[in-house]
Amino acid sequence: MSQKNIMETGNSYGVDTSLSKPPPNTIPPMTNPLGGHWDQPSTANILIDDTHAMMSSLDFDKLAEYNTTFPSGVYDGKMWKRINLADNGVDKVSWLCWFGPSDKPDQCSINSREILICD
């Protein structure tokens, strides 16, 4: 099974019109067999809107961290976190990132939301 190429789309949710569309602000299920080797929290534990992803610190800690690169193995539903400096150059901002469907064949979109920790 071939891996998908990456198409960066920022916060947009690129959807292949030949697929059934997931509801807005939904991380697709990770159905690729390679996903069995990737640890991540359940999407049921993460609430998402147009700008933020709310999760517990336990779920935050389950996300692999990729601050300057992307994880290998590109397939829908794969999630990770990215931690960047805020605009003030001091504080840190954490982002939930995931690969989602794309309107281009054999590609994935890259989606992100700022993480809010709620314990």
ABEGO torsion letter per residue (X at the ends): XBBBBBBBAEABBBBBAABBBBBBGBBBBBABAAAAABBBBBAAABBBBAABBBBBAAAAAABBBBAABBBBGBBBGBBBBBBBBBAAGABBBBBBBBBBBBABBGBBBBBBBBBBBBX
